């Protein structure tokens, strides 16, 4: 309970909370050291950890900036087209950059700010000229984009690790995730720029300076460097192995570690680069501890006890399987207004809500994956709902009202798309 409260209130960073909680569990005799840190041996942990170093490669080689500027150069003639260009570039980087903060604040946010200023749009009085729309459209494209890939955001893999600890068969998890999310996720990502354009239309409809600015940046970058070519090749190998690895005996973690090893062998990354990339080690630490504690809660019977008590309450009020499914999703969504981190949300609530769904008869895959998708869909509902929301709000272009009103309305839209279109798609996949 103390861990959940600390994750929600965030008196300390997530990694510090996780380490203190594990230490307290060991000192109290609740868990042995080996049990508290058992998840460090999880393959999913190391897949995400290695993938974080890919993000370092994108930043260090400048490949992420090049991809973003390429799309701005070719489809950024209008302000709406500019937003779509950034969204497509974001889509291409999602599979191999699980750090949403690295993608958003490290690559795309600086481009959004510089393009807006080049168009004469500054925070405050002239934000409506372009910056307000451009920043808000990227915030709202985020939920659909991060929901598409297991490696689209760190909490995605955390959800799947917790689902496995509760006995859910997730199959070839990278492929299963992408197939399940592909139809509703792509629709959400494709609609986001247009819907924001209609809700907060920019004063400047055309952006002729954006392609020119991107072209200038690309000329300054010069041709593809050898390091960028190697990085593209290694990322292609990693993604290919995530897709087909299950059929040739290569696990997702092995594929990610192979990619990291190739980057180290070729000199694209130095080991000191990895040692200095704190987001990777931070994620590796809290991720492992939270998964390990979740597994121990299951083994100690705590989650089952909680699930049985709530299930009895639902049954007493004649709330059936699908009523419970909808109700639990609604509560899971609304509680994010009280939690300032998607990671903290998953650590505090995912296992409990998944266990409740399983107890009420919801099919395992459907329960596990839809709750995980939900964790992405509420990423744009407030100024603090995700790292990218906080980052873009911090630019000064987006009024707080937009973050809550536009974010809330579009979140309901994303949920409706996943419920209706996604539901039909998952029915076709035989999930229920």
Number of C-alpha atoms within 10 A of each C-alpha: 7 9 20 17 13 18 26 22 14 16 11 11 13 24 20 16 21 24 17 13 20 25 17 15 17 16 12 10 10 14 17 15 14 11 17 26 20 17 22 18 11 14 15 23 23 19 20 32 25 26 28 29 29 26 24 21 24 25 16 15 19 17 22 23 22 22 21 22 25 19 22 29 23 16 18 25 19 18 27 24 20 25 27 26 23 26 24 19 21 25 20 14 20 24 22 25 26 29 28 19 20 20 21 22 17 17 21 24 22 15 20 23 22 16 23 28 17 15 18 14 22 21 18 13 9 17 23 21 22 30 31 30 28 32 25 27 25 27 28 30 29 28 28 27 29 30 29 27 28 28 24 25 27 24 27 27 23 23 25 24 26 25 26 14 19 22 12 19 14 19 12 16 19 23 18 17 22 18 15 24 26 19 17 25 27 16 17 27 26 17 20 25 27 16 16 24 19 10 12 17 19 20 15 17 15 17 20 15 17 26 22 16 17 23 17 14 16 18 10 9 14 10 10 13 13 12 20 20 14 16 24 14 13 20 22 14 16 24 18 12 24 21 18 16 19 16 10 8 10 13 20 25 22 20 22 29 20 17 25 25 15 17 22 15 12 13 12 20 22 13 12 8 15 20 11 11 15 13 18 22 18 15 21 21 21 21 27 25 25 30 27 24 24 26 23 19 15 19 13 12 11 13 21 17 12 14 22 15 11 14 21 13 12 17 13 9 8 11 15 14 19 13 13 20 23 13 13 17 19 13 11 20 20 12 11 22 16 12 20 20 22 23 25 24 22 23 28 21 14 24 26 20 23 30 24 25 26 22 18 23 14 20 15 21 20 23 22 27 21 19 25 24 25 20 25 25 28 27 27 28 27 23 25 21 24 25 22 26 27 19 19 26 22 11 17 17 25 23 15 13 11 18 23 17 13 20 24 16 11 23 23 15 16 25 21 14 17 25 16 12 16 20 19 13 19 20 12 10 11 9 14 12
